[in-house]
Structures are given as C-alpha cells and as structure tokens.
Amino acid sequence: MTVASYHKPSLIAFAHYSKKNDIGGVTTWLQKFLLHLHSNEIPIIVYLIHGGLDVEESSLLHILREAGISFEIAMQSSYIEEDISSMLAFINRHQPRVFLPQCLESTYHTAGIAGSYGLPWAMAIHSDDPVYWAFAETVAPETNNGLMIGVSDYISKKAIQKELAHQPITIPYGVSMFENAALFSDSPFRVVFCGRVVEEQKRISLVLAAMSQACCLDPRIECWIIGDGDEINRSRDWVNERGLGDRIIFLGRLESSTVQSRLALCQVILLMSDYEGLPVALLEAMAIGVVPIVRSIPSGIPELVKNNESGLLVDDTPEQAANAIVRLLNHPQLWLKCSTTSQSLIAENYSEEISYQRWLNVIFELSDRSTITYPIKIPKRICLPPVHPDLVGRTQGRKPHIFRLFMINLRLSIVSTCFEIGRKVLPKSFWHQLFIKYSNFFSI
C-alpha cells in the first residue's frame, strides 16, 4: 500500500505536550510521524502545550520550525478548562477534518467536545501507565466519535477487558532499519540503557544496581547510560560513590543519529521498567541486533522478547539481570542467535513504514467519516467530570466555579452564625452534639 493509493485528506490536527529536552518515547515517535506525513504532503498542523517558562525551550518547536510544519504553541495554563478553550479556538481557526490528541487530559477533553460536533479523533494508549487508562475512562472515545489505538496487542486486549473500547486498533511503533549491525565483542562487552533517567516507570535504580553487580562479576563489562532525566545527578553520584565512574558511563542526551551509532557499539540493552507500551529505544536497539535483557512485564515486552530466542527475560531483581548479562558474555552463540532473531523480528513486524501505513489507514478512515461543521461552539463554562483517582496530582487543576465558591462561603457563614448564637444562648454541649449530628450538611 502506498500513499498515492489514497486521495489526500483535508487538514489533520495534532495536539501534544511540549517541554525542554524531551526524549520520551511518545515524542520521539510523534516527531518522526509528523516528518513522514509532511514529506508525503499530507496537510498537518500541530498545537503544542508547553510546560515551562519559555516556549523557545521546546524540543519539538525547533524541529517543526526547521521542517516547515505549521504549528501553534501556548503556555500550559494552571486550569485545564482554559487549555481546552484555547484548543477549541485553535480547531475553529484551522478547521481540521481529523484530530489526533496526545498524552494530556486537556487534549482528550477537547477531542471529546469537538467529537460531539462531528470531528473524528483517535486516542492512542502509548503504555500501560494507569494515567492512560484514567484518560480513557474519563473521556470514553467511542462514545463521542473517537476510536482507540493500542501500541501493543496487550494494551488493545486490556482496553476490551476494561470495556473501554469494542474494536481498538493495534498499531505498534515502527523504527528505521539500518545497514550497520551490532557485533559480538567480549572486550569490552557493552550494556546500554537508553531512555529517561527517572525512577517512576523506568526504575533507573534497578538498572544501575544490575549494571553495578555485572561490573563486579566480570571486568570485561562496560555500561553506558544514554539519556537525561530527574534522577541523572543522583545516579551519577551513586555510581561514583561505588568507584564505578569509569565502568558505568553517562553519555547524556544524544541526537537520534548519534544514538543509532552508539547503540551499534553495544551488545546488550537493559530495561527494568515497571510498565511500558512498546519502548522505542528497545525497538531501535533490536533493529540493529543489540540483544535485550528486559524485565518480564505483561505490557508489550512479551510481544518483542521471547526468552532465549530474541533476548532474555528477568525478574525485578538486579542479581538476575546481572547474571543474564554475564551469561550472554560467556555464550557468544546464544548472543548471536538472539541478535539475529531480534533483527528479523523488527524488520518483519515493526518497521517504520509498516507503522506509518497503518496510521494512514486510520487517518483516512477517520477523514471519510468526518461530519464536522464549523465553528464549534466553545462553552463559556466547561463542565468536566470529577478528577479520576489515578489522575490526582498528575493533571491540571479544575477552575473553581462561582457557584461552588458561593456555596462554600454560604456554609461557612451558617456555621459561624450558629456558633455565635450557641455561644450566647445555649450550652456549648448542645451545639457540639448538633454539629456532629448534621456534619454532612457542613461538608464541602
């Protein structure tokens, strides 16, 4: 299937978060996808919601600007309703035929409102993070002209089990295939971690502990950390305190082309995450024959890594991961088998072109069913459901409504008046018992 086999759709709009030095897997995928669409003359525009003090620090902004891709960027508001209103205004200005929101609760609520006016959209579940499931439960794509896409079969099946989608579509990430391939080397035998240096999800502490133990088991082992994140300084200190600064080396954030050349110098990629979708870094490493040693988690990993065939699966203990590293070092034939199988698996099922064509199918299907008539009416007061428990502390605040503030003040006034009367007229014990009896009335 080729792009030429379709009639090119009208404008496709994207919405995504923006921040400085963003090396997340979703942003990496989206960046490549946007560039691919643009190179094939598919009309697109991007709305960036920047979390930071200076929009010029946005990683995506410079890439889109250099490529000539149309975009708008706005600072993230303190209140989610304001971002929703701004996005709806953006949609009205550009009148897309399809909307593809990413990663933020505000983008999905915007899609739900626009969907009720006939604008089709898709929610991509990029990982097994509870936040994504909370988004899906809150917005329910299939009830307002949307559909759900999972990046792995596991995620799509889970969406059905949770009754969040009847017919989700599975579209794994795709990666470019390169001619250069990793080769076996036992001096040094390099182990690499590539991704965000954070504890949440990526469990960088487990990665470093496994690397440290592997280095102690065999002097031929060398480790690289590619990436940046909140735990980078603490991780460096941890390594240096153990005298391993020359064995576990931090390379920092690298450009995509440099990452590929560095990966080709490694023999193993190590991943100890609590949850994933389909990790882009893992796909890129396997595409050039770097053998994965990964924690056995259900969300996507078993679709990529078959134990002793395309890599090694381990539990959540650094000891088992370290022993797996040493095992591959001491068994070159096992390493070669896993390396060759990994390359074949990615080439046949996870190439960038395969993923791109599947996404095009979705875009054209959505475009064909679009019934949007502009402008969308932007509500003066955007009514949202209560914050999902899994989103508390991980999403924007809700704007306090005047009526709610009025009721709070009214109830406080009643409480104050009652106590003032009670102090002057009746015994304190009477009012104390009355307050306890009717405490629900005074709750806000």
Protein Blocks (a to p, Z undefined) as FASTA:
>chain_A
ZZklpccdddddddddddehiabfklmmmmmmmmmmmmnopacddddddedfblklpmkl
mmmmmnopacddddddfblklmmmmmmmmmmmnopabdcdehiaklmmmmmmmmmnopac
ddddfbfcfklmmmmmmnommlnopacddfbfklmmmmmmnopafbdcdddddddddfbd
cdddfbdcddddeddddfehnlmmlmmmmmmmmmmmpmkbccddedddjklmmmmmmmmm
nopmmmmccebjadfklmmmmmmmpfbdcdfbfbdcbdfklmmmmmnopacdddddfehj
lmmmcghkloccddfbfklmmmmmmmmmmmmklmmmmmmmmmmmmmmmmcfklmmmmmmm
mmmmmmmmpcbdcdddddfbdcdddddfklgopaccddddfklmmmmmmmmmmmmmmmmm
mmmmmcfklmmmmmmmmmmmmpZZ
